[in-house]
């Protein structure tokens, strides 16, 4: 009798009564208990998170930042309640703590009283970070705690981004304010430069007038000395002195009227400028060393440029029959480059050979720095000194008039007059020196004010001035500079679809395992008639393989039409599962045929090994090394990988590899079963009286 007929006879006996038929029906539906029910129970758990009770505590008191009310706790609370994540219950802190402890709530999220205040502090002098407080209890549910960490991490990121946007927006507004104020300062520096220019003209006039006053006082002193030599010259000399002092007084009064208001109004500016001159002299002294280091390189570069221009000029203007039209300009450029090279060489030589001159320059700059500071210290009293000088000159004019009117009385008081004239000459000399120093200081102040105005204009140009649109764009980028551009290839639509490749082969293995509890692995009739071993093996394998096909059809129908499993390659998936159930049936048959009652225990043990090493949940690389070692040698490892590609999509390489491995397992198991069948054709005492029967 052929193997298919023997298999049909084996299946036909299940239709001879109600109990066998019920057993056959249960056998066909058994994979649904492992496959469909398991997948259905957690088909889409993340889609039902809104049914998980979670405590929400908003103790935030709010805060003010820049005149704006900040209520970050209310904003987060509203966003969470509008979301579909968790079933939020707003409660007090005590209720939340007790609820998480007793299991009323799976976890709690708390905004502390100073939450908004800490966020608003980012724009103040002492910024602080705000903290969202999360309380979990793994005794309630470990997975919910893991999910909450992901959800609350996103909440924290959103809150941090919003706070950063507010802080950065204030920074960009400050840039615009600084830009505007710097422009105002630059315009003020321009006006200061013009005023100092006028002051320079006044100081020059003052210096010239004091020089004339010095000459007059000198003539007065000389004349008084000559009074002792002859009274005859007294009348003429006194008249000349009177005329000179009158002219001097008029000129000094005119100059004083112009200069005195300026000195009174700009005493502080003159002092500040003098301090700037002192600081500039200090900076120049500091940078003399840089000049020494840069001079050789500058000389070398200038010589190189001169050589290149000379070569170009000869090539275009001396070597060609018709000179280039640009030869005049090239000639000027060559000459200029030669002059620059000569100056650079002279500078280099000067620095190399005249180190002492640089020391002298450094000492002179030190003297300038000292004098500028002295002028800065004296600046608050310049107007008083000027008034004193004008008063003395007017007194001189009055005295000269009296001298002319009372020439007869002059001889009597000649000694006193000579002493006063000497003092006057000394005072005018000091005023002349001071006026010269003032003129030099104001000259330097003019240069410094020009540099100040230029620097402020340049600084205003470098300070950014963002409009509202540009400020919003930059704030958005800097608050959240890194975006995650994720791309999910062949995405599984839900949790159940992702785990289907794991539970489907589990259910088919259990189906084959239970089938061989009802159907003998070796056909007894074939054994009794002495059929060939291979035919006996096929006769025991074909009924379970046929049942596996029916189990697969029933399982996949329920998964697809009842639960909603969508497969990228539906026909390929079903066809592949037919091969899987044939392989599993062959392996289970061999274990039962070879080891008898102990084989059923081995079938269960092999199932456990395959489930733990197939990588159906976590990647197998995360498992202990033992499971990594046995992973490549078990059929379910290849089944899980192939079903992932057939259900969710992807390359078919793992599918073809799995087909080859399953075919090899099937053929090998059938061959081993045939060997076992050959041994079973000889009856022994162990077979008649087995030690263990299940």
C-alpha positions as CSV (number, residue, x, y, z in Angstrom):
1,X,0.0,0.0,0.0
2,X,1.4,3.4,-1.0
3,X,2.2,6.1,1.5
4,X,-0.6,8.6,0.5
5,X,-3.2,5.9,0.9
6,X,-1.8,5.0,4.3
7,X,-2.0,8.7,5.3
8,X,-5.6,8.9,4.1
9,X,-6.5,5.9,6.1
10,X,-4.9,7.5,9.2
11,X,-6.9,10.6,8.8
12,X,-10.2,8.8,8.0
13,X,-10.3,7.2,11.4
14,X,-11.0,10.7,12.9
15,X,-14.4,10.7,11.2
16,X,-15.7,7.5,12.9
17,X,-17.2,9.2,16.0
18,X,-18.0,12.4,17.7
19,X,-15.0,12.5,19.9
20,X,-12.4,11.9,17.1
21,X,-14.1,14.5,15.0
22,X,-14.0,17.0,17.9
23,X,-10.4,16.2,18.4
24,X,-9.7,16.8,14.7
25,X,-11.5,20.2,14.9
26,X,-9.6,21.2,18.0
27,X,-6.4,20.1,16.3
28,X,-7.1,22.4,13.4
29,X,-8.0,25.4,15.6
30,X,-5.2,24.9,18.2
31,X,-2.7,27.3,16.4
32,X,-5.3,30.0,16.7
33,X,-4.9,29.9,20.4
34,X,-1.2,30.6,20.2
35,X,-1.2,32.8,17.0
36,X,-4.4,34.8,16.8
37,X,-5.2,35.2,20.5
38,X,-1.7,36.2,21.4
39,X,-1.4,38.8,18.6
40,X,-4.9,40.0,19.2
41,X,-4.2,40.6,22.9
42,X,-1.5,43.2,22.2
43,X,-2.2,44.1,18.6
44,X,-1.8,47.9,19.1
45,X,-1.1,48.7,22.8
46,X,0.4,52.1,21.9
47,X,-2.9,53.1,20.3
48,X,-4.7,52.6,23.6
49,X,-2.4,54.6,26.0
50,X,-5.2,57.1,26.5
51,X,-6.9,54.6,28.8
52,X,-3.9,54.4,31.2
53,X,-4.6,56.6,34.3
54,X,-1.8,59.0,35.0
55,X,-1.7,61.8,37.7
56,X,-0.9,65.3,36.6
57,X,0.1,67.9,39.3
58,X,0.4,71.6,38.3
59,X,1.8,73.5,41.3
60,X,3.4,76.1,39.1
61,X,2.8,79.7,40.4
62,X,3.9,81.5,37.2
63,X,6.4,84.2,36.9
64,X,7.2,87.5,35.0
65,X,10.0,88.0,32.5
66,X,10.4,91.4,30.8
67,X,7.0,92.5,31.8
68,X,5.4,89.4,30.3
69,X,3.5,86.8,32.4
70,X,5.0,83.3,32.0
71,X,2.9,80.3,32.9
72,X,4.8,77.3,31.6
73,X,3.0,74.8,33.8
74,X,-0.4,75.8,32.4
75,X,0.9,75.6,28.8
76,X,2.3,72.1,29.4
77,X,-0.9,71.0,31.2
78,X,-3.1,72.2,28.3
79,X,-0.8,70.5,25.7
80,X,-0.9,67.2,27.6
81,X,-4.7,67.2,28.0
82,X,-5.2,68.0,24.3
83,X,-3.0,65.0,23.4
84,X,-4.0,61.4,23.1
85,X,-1.2,60.2,25.4
86,X,-2.4,58.7,28.7
87,X,-5.6,59.4,30.7
88,X,-4.6,62.5,32.6
89,X,-6.1,63.3,36.1
90,X,-5.3,66.7,37.6
91,X,-4.8,66.0,41.3
92,X,-2.8,67.4,44.2
93,X,0.8,66.3,45.0
94,X,-0.4,64.2,47.9
95,X,-3.1,62.5,45.9
96,X,-0.6,61.8,43.1
97,X,2.0,60.3,45.5
98,X,-0.6,58.1,47.2
99,X,-2.1,57.0,43.8
100,X,1.2,55.9,42.4
101,X,1.9,54.0,45.5
102,X,-1.4,52.1,45.7
103,X,-1.8,51.5,41.9
104,X,-4.6,54.0,41.2
105,X,-2.2,55.8,38.8
106,X,0.6,54.1,36.9
107,X,2.8,57.2,37.2
108,X,2.7,61.0,37.9
109,X,4.0,64.2,36.3
110,X,4.6,67.3,38.5
111,X,5.3,70.9,37.6
112,X,6.9,72.4,40.8
113,X,5.9,75.8,42.2
114,X,9.1,77.5,40.8
115,X,8.9,75.9,37.3
116,X,8.0,79.1,35.4
117,X,10.3,81.2,37.6
118,X,13.3,79.0,36.7
119,X,12.4,79.1,33.0
120,X,12.0,82.9,33.1
121,X,15.4,83.2,34.9
122,X,17.2,82.4,31.6
123,X,16.9,86.1,30.7
124,X,18.2,87.3,34.1
125,X,21.5,87.4,35.9
126,X,21.3,84.0,37.5
127,X,19.7,81.5,35.0
128,X,18.4,78.2,36.4
129,X,17.0,75.1,34.8
130,X,13.4,74.1,35.4
131,X,12.7,70.4,36.4
132,X,9.7,68.3,35.5
133,X,9.3,65.7,38.3
134,X,8.2,62.2,37.2
135,X,7.3,59.5,39.7
136,X,7.0,55.9,38.5
137,X,6.3,52.6,40.3
138,X,7.6,49.5,38.5
139,X,5.6,47.4,40.9
140,X,2.5,48.6,39.0
141,X,3.8,48.0,35.5
142,X,7.4,48.0,34.2
143,X,6.5,48.7,30.6
144,X,4.4,51.8,31.4
145,X,7.4,53.3,33.1
146,X,9.6,52.7,30.0
147,X,6.9,54.3,27.8
148,X,6.6,57.3,30.1
149,X,10.3,58.0,29.9
150,X,10.0,58.4,26.1
151,X,6.8,60.5,26.3
152,X,8.1,62.8,29.1
153,X,11.5,63.2,27.3
154,X,9.5,64.7,24.4
155,X,7.6,66.9,26.8
156,X,10.9,68.1,28.3
157,X,12.4,68.8,24.8
158,X,9.3,70.8,23.8
159,X,9.4,72.9,27.0
160,X,13.1,73.5,26.7
161,X,12.8,74.6,23.1
162,X,10.1,77.1,24.0
163,X,12.1,78.5,26.8
164,X,15.2,78.7,24.6
165,X,13.2,80.6,21.9
166,X,12.2,83.3,24.4
167,X,15.8,83.6,25.7
168,X,17.4,83.8,22.3
169,X,14.8,86.3,21.1
170,X,15.8,88.7,23.9
171,X,19.5,88.3,22.8
172,X,18.7,89.2,19.2
173,X,16.6,92.2,20.4
174,X,19.6,93.3,22.5
175,X,21.8,93.1,19.4
176,X,19.4,95.5,17.6
177,X,19.4,97.9,20.6
178,X,23.2,97.9,20.9
179,X,23.4,98.5,17.1
180,X,21.1,101.6,17.4
181,X,22.9,103.0,20.5
182,X,26.3,102.5,18.8
183,X,25.1,104.5,15.8
184,X,24.0,107.3,18.1
185,X,27.5,107.2,19.7
186,X,29.1,107.4,16.3
187,X,27.1,110.4,15.4
188,X,28.0,112.0,18.7
189,X,31.7,111.3,18.0
190,X,31.3,113.0,14.7
191,X,30.0,116.1,16.4
192,X,32.8,115.9,19.0
193,X,35.3,115.8,16.2
194,X,33.9,119.0,14.7
195,X,33.9,120.8,18.1
196,X,37.5,119.7,18.8
197,X,38.5,121.1,15.4
198,X,37.1,124.5,16.4
199,X,38.9,124.2,19.8
200,X,42.1,123.6,18.0
201,X,41.8,126.9,16.1
202,X,41.1,128.7,19.3
203,X,44.1,127.2,21.0
204,X,46.3,128.3,18.2
205,X,45.1,131.8,18.5
206,X,45.6,131.7,22.3
207,X,49.2,130.5,21.8
208,X,49.9,133.2,19.3
209,X,48.4,135.9,21.6
210,X,50.4,134.7,24.5
211,X,53.6,134.8,22.4
212,X,52.9,138.4,21.7
213,X,52.2,139.0,25.3
214,X,55.5,137.4,26.2
215,X,57.3,139.8,23.8
216,X,55.5,142.8,25.3
217,X,56.3,141.8,28.9
218,X,60.0,141.2,27.8
219,X,60.1,144.7,26.3
220,X,58.6,146.1,29.5
221,X,61.2,144.5,31.7
222,X,64.0,145.7,29.5
223,X,62.6,149.2,29.5
224,X,62.3,149.3,33.3
225,X,65.9,148.2,33.5
226,X,66.9,151.1,31.3
227,X,65.0,153.5,33.5
228,X,67.9,153.5,35.9
229,X,70.2,154.7,33.1
230,X,68.4,157.7,32.0
231,X,65.3,159.6,32.9
232,X,65.3,161.1,29.4
233,X,64.2,157.9,27.9
234,X,61.4,157.3,30.4
235,X,58.8,159.3,28.7
236,X,59.3,157.6,25.3
237,X,59.5,154.2,26.8
238,X,56.5,154.6,29.0
239,X,54.4,155.7,26.0
240,X,55.5,152.7,24.0
241,X,54.7,150.4,26.9
242,X,51.3,151.9,27.2
243,X,50.6,151.4,23.5
244,X,51.8,147.8,23.5
245,X,49.9,146.8,26.6
246,X,46.7,148.4,25.3
247,X,47.0,146.4,22.1
248,X,47.9,143.3,24.1
249,X,45.0,143.7,26.4
250,X,42.5,144.1,23.5
251,X,43.8,141.1,21.7
252,X,43.9,138.9,24.9
253,X,40.4,140.0,25.8
254,X,39.1,139.0,22.3
255,X,40.8,135.7,22.4
256,X,39.7,135.1,26.0
257,X,36.1,135.8,25.1
258,X,36.3,133.1,22.4
259,X,38.3,130.5,24.3
260,X,37.0,130.9,27.9
261,X,33.4,129.5,27.1
262,X,34.9,126.6,25.2
263,X,37.3,125.7,28.0
264,X,34.6,125.9,30.6
265,X,32.3,123.7,28.5
266,X,34.9,121.1,27.5
267,X,37.2,120.8,30.5
268,X,36.1,117.2,31.0
269,X,36.4,116.4,27.2
270,X,40.0,117.8,27.2
271,X,40.9,115.8,30.2
272,X,39.3,112.6,28.7
273,X,41.2,113.2,25.5
274,X,44.4,113.7,27.3
275,X,43.9,110.4,29.1
276,X,43.1,108.8,25.7
277,X,46.5,110.2,24.4
278,X,48.2,108.7,27.4
279,X,46.6,105.3,26.8
280,X,47.4,105.5,23.0
281,X,51.1,106.2,23.8
282,X,51.0,103.2,26.1
283,X,49.5,101.0,23.3
284,X,52.2,102.2,20.8
285,X,55.0,101.4,23.3
286,X,53.4,98.0,23.8
287,X,53.3,97.3,20.0
288,X,56.9,98.4,19.2
289,X,57.9,94.7,19.6
290,X,55.4,93.7,16.9
291,X,57.0,96.3,14.6
292,X,60.4,94.7,15.1
293,X,59.1,91.2,14.3
294,X,57.1,92.2,11.3
295,X,59.7,94.5,9.6
296,X,61.9,91.7,8.1
297,X,58.9,90.0,6.6
298,X,57.6,93.2,5.2
299,X,60.9,94.0,3.6
300,X,61.1,90.6,2.0
301,X,57.6,90.9,0.6
302,X,58.3,94.4,-0.8
303,X,61.5,93.2,-2.5
304,X,59.6,90.3,-4.1
305,X,56.8,92.6,-5.3
306,X,59.4,95.0,-6.8
307,X,61.2,92.2,-8.6
308,X,58.0,90.8,-10.1
309,X,56.9,94.3,-11.3
310,X,60.4,94.9,-12.8
311,X,60.2,91.6,-14.7
312,X,56.7,92.4,-16.0
313,X,57.8,95.8,-17.1
314,X,60.9,94.5,-19.0
315,X,58.8,91.7,-20.6
316,X,56.1,94.1,-21.9
317,X,57.9,97.4,-22.4
318,X,61.5,96.7,-23.2
319,X,61.5,93.3,-24.9
320,X,58.5,93.7,-27.3
321,X,58.9,95.7,-30.6
322,X,55.7,97.5,-29.8
323,X,55.5,98.4,-26.1
324,X,52.3,97.6,-24.2
325,X,49.9,100.7,-23.8
326,X,50.0,100.1,-20.1
327,X,53.8,100.7,-20.0
328,X,53.5,104.2,-18.4
329,X,51.3,102.8,-15.6
330,X,53.6,99.7,-15.2
331,X,56.6,102.1,-15.0
332,X,54.9,104.1,-12.2
333,X,54.0,100.8,-10.4
334,X,57.6,99.5,-10.8
335,X,59.0,102.7,-9.4
336,X,56.4,102.7,-6.5
337,X,57.3,99.1,-5.7
338,X,61.0,99.9,-5.8
339,X,60.4,102.9,-3.4
340,X,58.3,100.7,-1.1
341,X,61.1,98.0,-1.1
342,X,63.7,100.7,-0.4
343,X,61.6,102.1,2.5
344,X,61.0,98.6,3.8
345,X,64.7,97.8,3.7
346,X,65.5,101.1,5.4
347,X,62.9,100.3,8.1
348,X,64.3,96.8,8.5
349,X,67.9,98.2,8.6
350,X,66.8,100.9,11.0
351,X,65.2,98.4,13.3
352,X,68.1,96.0,13.0
353,X,70.9,98.6,13.5
354,X,69.2,101.3,15.5
355,X,67.8,99.4,18.4
356,X,68.9,102.3,20.6
357,X,66.7,104.7,18.5
358,X,63.7,102.5,19.3
359,X,64.6,102.7,22.9
360,X,64.7,106.5,22.6
361,X,61.3,106.4,20.9
362,X,60.0,104.3,23.7
363,X,61.3,106.8,26.3
364,X,59.8,109.7,24.3
365,X,56.5,108.0,24.2
366,X,56.8,107.5,28.0
367,X,57.4,111.2,28.4
368,X,54.3,111.9,26.2
369,X,52.3,109.6,28.2
370,X,53.4,111.3,31.4
371,X,52.7,114.8,30.0
372,X,49.3,113.8,28.7
373,X,48.3,112.6,32.1
374,X,49.6,115.8,33.6
375,X,47.4,117.8,31.2
376,X,44.4,115.5,32.0
377,X,45.0,116.3,35.7
378,X,45.2,120.1,35.0
379,X,42.3,120.2,32.5
380,X,39.7,121.0,35.2
381,X,41.6,124.3,36.0
382,X,42.3,125.6,32.5
383,X,39.5,128.1,32.4
384,X,40.6,129.4,35.8
385,X,44.2,129.8,34.6
386,X,42.9,131.7,31.5
387,X,40.8,134.1,33.6
388,X,43.9,134.7,35.8
389,X,46.0,135.4,32.7
390,X,43.4,137.8,31.3
391,X,43.2,139.6,34.6
392,X,46.9,140.0,34.8
393,X,47.1,141.4,31.3
394,X,44.4,143.9,32.0
395,X,46.2,144.9,35.1
396,X,49.3,145.3,33.0
397,X,47.5,147.6,30.7
398,X,46.2,149.7,33.5
399,X,49.6,149.9,35.0
400,X,51.2,150.9,31.7
401,X,48.7,153.7,31.4
402,X,49.5,154.9,34.9
403,X,53.2,154.7,34.0
404,X,52.7,156.9,31.0
405,X,50.6,159.4,33.0
406,X,52.9,159.5,36.0
407,X,56.3,159.3,34.3
408,X,57.6,161.7,36.8
409,X,56.7,159.4,39.7
410,X,58.1,156.3,38.0
411,X,61.7,157.0,39.0
412,X,60.7,156.8,42.7
413,X,59.1,153.5,42.5
414,X,61.5,152.1,39.9
415,X,62.7,149.2,42.1
416,X,59.2,148.0,42.7
417,X,58.3,148.3,39.0
418,X,61.3,146.3,38.0
419,X,60.4,143.4,40.4
420,X,56.8,143.4,39.1
421,X,57.9,143.4,35.4
422,X,60.2,140.4,36.0
423,X,57.3,138.5,37.7
424,X,55.0,139.4,34.8
425,X,57.5,138.2,32.2
426,X,57.9,134.9,34.1
427,X,54.1,134.4,34.3
428,X,53.6,135.1,30.6
429,X,56.3,132.7,29.8
430,X,54.6,129.9,31.7
431,X,51.3,130.8,30.0
432,X,53.0,130.6,26.6
433,X,54.4,127.2,27.4
434,X,51.0,126.0,28.7
435,X,49.3,127.3,25.6
436,X,51.8,125.5,23.4
437,X,51.1,122.3,25.3
438,X,47.4,122.8,25.0
439,X,47.7,123.3,21.3
440,X,49.7,120.1,20.9
441,X,47.2,118.2,23.1
442,X,44.2,119.4,21.1
443,X,46.0,118.5,17.9
444,X,46.4,115.0,19.1
445,X,42.8,115.0,20.4
446,X,41.6,115.8,16.9
447,X,43.3,112.7,15.6
448,X,42.0,110.6,18.5
449,X,38.4,111.8,18.0
450,X,38.6,110.9,14.3
451,X,39.7,107.4,15.2
452,X,37.0,107.2,17.8
453,X,34.3,108.2,15.2
454,X,35.7,105.8,12.6
455,X,35.8,103.0,15.2
456,X,32.2,103.6,16.3
457,X,31.0,103.6,12.7
458,X,32.9,100.4,12.0
459,X,31.6,98.8,15.2
460,X,28.0,99.8,14.4
461,X,28.4,98.1,11.0
462,X,29.6,94.9,12.6
463,X,26.9,94.6,15.2
464,X,23.9,92.7,13.7
465,X,20.6,94.5,13.4
466,X,17.9,91.8,12.8
467,X,14.3,92.6,11.8
468,X,11.4,90.7,13.2
469,X,11.2,88.1,10.5
470,X,15.0,87.4,10.5
471,X,15.0,87.3,14.3
472,X,12.2,84.7,14.4
473,X,14.0,82.6,11.8
474,X,17.3,82.6,13.7
475,X,15.6,82.1,17.1
476,X,13.8,79.0,15.7
477,X,17.0,77.5,14.3
478,X,19.2,78.2,17.4
479,X,16.5,77.0,19.9
480,X,16.2,73.7,18.1
481,X,19.3,73.4,15.9
482,X,19.2,69.6,15.3
483,X,16.2,67.9,13.7
484,X,15.8,64.2,13.4
485,X,15.0,63.2,9.8
486,X,14.1,59.6,10.3
487,X,13.0,57.3,7.5
488,X,11.5,54.0,8.4
489,X,11.9,51.4,5.6
490,X,9.0,48.9,5.4
491,X,7.4,50.2,8.6
492,X,5.1,47.8,10.5
493,X,1.8,49.6,11.1
494,X,1.3,48.3,14.6
495,X,2.8,46.2,17.4
496,X,1.0,43.0,16.4
497,X,2.3,43.1,12.8
498,X,5.8,43.4,14.2
499,X,5.4,40.3,16.4
500,X,3.4,38.2,13.9
501,X,6.7,36.6,12.5
502,X,7.4,35.3,16.0
503,X,4.0,34.0,17.1
504,X,2.9,32.4,13.8
505,X,5.8,29.7,13.7
506,X,5.2,29.2,17.4
507,X,1.6,28.3,16.8
508,X,2.5,26.0,13.9
509,X,5.1,24.2,16.0
510,X,2.5,23.6,18.7
511,X,0.1,22.4,16.1
512,X,2.5,19.8,14.9
513,X,3.5,18.8,18.4
514,X,-0.2,18.2,19.4
515,X,-0.9,16.4,16.1
516,X,1.7,13.8,16.9
517,X,0.0,13.3,20.3
518,X,-3.0,12.0,18.4
519,X,-1.4,10.5,15.3
520,X,1.4,8.0,15.7
521,X,4.7,9.1,14.1
522,X,5.1,5.7,12.4
523,X,2.2,4.1,10.7
524,X,1.4,0.9,12.5
525,X,-0.2,-0.8,9.5
526,X,2.9,-0.1,7.4
527,X,5.2,-1.4,10.2
528,X,3.1,-4.6,10.4
529,X,3.2,-5.4,6.7
530,X,6.9,-4.7,6.5
531,X,6.7,-1.8,4.1
532,X,9.9,0.0,3.1
533,X,11.3,2.4,5.8
534,X,11.0,5.5,3.6
535,X,7.3,4.7,2.9
536,X,6.6,4.3,6.6
537,X,8.2,7.7,7.2
538,X,6.1,9.4,4.5
539,X,3.0,7.6,5.7
540,X,3.5,9.1,9.2
541,X,4.5,12.6,8.0
542,X,1.8,13.2,5.3
543,X,-1.2,13.3,7.6
544,X,0.4,15.9,9.9
545,X,1.7,17.9,7.0
546,X,-1.8,18.0,5.5
547,X,-3.3,19.1,8.8
548,X,-0.6,21.7,9.0
549,X,-1.7,23.1,5.7
550,X,-5.3,23.4,7.0
551,X,-4.0,24.9,10.3
552,X,-2.1,27.5,8.3
553,X,-5.1,28.4,6.2
554,X,-7.3,28.8,9.2
555,X,-4.7,30.8,11.1
556,X,-3.9,33.2,8.3
557,X,-7.6,33.7,7.5
558,X,-8.4,34.8,11.0
559,X,-5.3,37.0,11.3
560,X,-6.0,38.7,8.0
561,X,-9.8,39.1,7.9
562,X,-10.7,39.1,11.6
563,X,-7.7,40.8,13.3
564,X,-6.4,42.9,10.4
565,X,-2.9,41.6,9.6
566,X,-1.8,43.1,6.3
567,X,1.0,41.3,4.4
568,X,3.3,42.8,1.8
569,X,3.4,39.5,0.0
570,X,0.3,37.5,1.1
571,X,0.6,34.6,-1.4
572,X,4.3,34.2,-0.7
573,X,3.6,34.3,3.1
574,X,1.0,31.5,2.9
575,X,3.1,29.4,0.5
576,X,6.2,29.8,2.7
577,X,4.2,28.8,5.8
578,X,3.2,25.6,4.0
579,X,6.9,24.8,3.8
580,X,7.3,25.7,7.5
581,X,4.6,23.4,8.7
582,X,6.0,20.6,6.5
583,X,9.4,21.1,8.1
584,X,8.1,21.3,11.6
585,X,6.0,18.2,11.1
586,X,9.1,16.3,9.9
587,X,11.3,17.4,12.8
588,X,8.6,16.6,15.5
589,X,7.9,13.2,13.7
590,X,11.5,12.2,14.0
591,X,11.9,13.2,17.6
592,X,8.7,11.2,18.5
593,X,9.7,8.2,16.3
594,X,13.3,8.1,17.5
595,X,12.8,8.7,21.3
596,X,9.3,7.7,21.9
597,X,7.7,9.2,24.9
598,X,10.8,11.1,25.8
599,X,10.6,12.6,22.3
600,X,7.6,14.7,23.3
601,X,9.7,16.3,26.1
602,X,12.4,16.9,23.6
603,X,9.9,18.5,21.2
604,X,8.9,20.9,24.0
605,X,12.5,21.6,25.0
606,X,13.5,22.3,21.3
607,X,10.5,24.8,21.1
608,X,11.8,26.7,24.1
609,X,15.3,26.8,22.6
610,X,14.0,28.2,19.4
611,X,11.8,30.8,21.0
612,X,14.7,32.1,23.1
613,X,17.3,32.2,20.3
614,X,15.2,33.2,17.3
615,X,15.4,37.0,18.0
616,X,11.6,37.4,17.7
617,X,11.4,40.2,20.3
618,X,14.8,41.7,21.0
619,X,17.7,41.3,18.6
620,X,19.5,38.0,19.3
621,X,22.8,40.0,19.8
622,X,21.3,41.3,23.1
623,X,20.9,37.7,24.4
624,X,23.5,35.8,26.3
625,X,26.2,34.1,24.2
626,X,24.7,30.6,24.5
627,X,21.6,31.8,22.5
628,X,23.8,33.6,20.0
629,X,25.7,30.3,19.5
630,X,22.7,28.1,18.8
631,X,20.8,30.7,16.8
632,X,22.2,29.7,13.3
633,X,21.4,26.0,13.8
634,X,17.7,26.1,14.5
635,X,15.0,26.4,11.8
636,X,12.8,28.9,13.6
637,X,15.6,31.5,13.4
638,X,15.3,31.5,9.6
639,X,11.5,31.3,9.7
640,X,11.2,34.5,11.8
641,X,13.7,36.5,9.5
642,X,11.9,35.3,6.3
643,X,8.4,36.2,7.6
644,X,9.5,39.7,8.5
645,X,10.5,40.3,4.8
646,X,7.3,38.6,3.5
647,X,4.9,40.5,5.9
648,X,6.4,44.0,6.2
649,X,8.5,44.0,2.9
650,X,12.2,44.1,2.0
651,X,14.6,42.0,0.0
652,X,13.9,38.3,-0.5
653,X,17.4,37.1,0.2
654,X,16.6,35.8,3.7
655,X,13.4,34.2,2.3
656,X,15.3,32.0,-0.2
657,X,17.9,31.2,2.4
658,X,15.1,30.1,4.8
659,X,13.5,27.9,2.0
660,X,16.8,26.2,1.5
661,X,17.4,25.6,5.2
662,X,13.8,24.4,5.8
663,X,14.0,22.0,2.8
664,X,17.3,20.6,4.2
665,X,15.8,20.2,7.7
666,X,12.7,18.5,6.2
667,X,14.7,16.0,4.1
668,X,17.1,15.3,6.9
669,X,14.3,14.7,9.4
670,X,12.5,12.4,7.0
671,X,15.7,10.4,6.4
672,X,16.3,10.1,10.2
673,X,12.7,9.0,10.6
674,X,13.2,6.3,7.9
675,X,16.2,5.1,9.9
676,X,14.1,5.0,13.0
677,X,11.3,3.1,11.1
678,X,13.8,0.5,10.0
679,X,14.8,-0.1,13.6
680,X,11.1,-0.2,14.8
681,X,10.4,-3.1,12.4
682,X,12.2,-5.4,15.0
683,X,10.2,-5.8,18.2
684,X,12.1,-5.8,21.5
685,X,11.1,-6.0,25.1
686,X,11.6,-2.2,25.5
687,X,9.0,-1.6,22.9
688,X,6.6,-4.2,24.4
689,X,7.1,-2.8,27.9
690,X,8.4,0.8,27.7
691,X,9.9,2.4,30.8
692,X,8.0,5.7,30.2
693,X,4.6,6.2,28.6
694,X,3.0,9.5,27.8
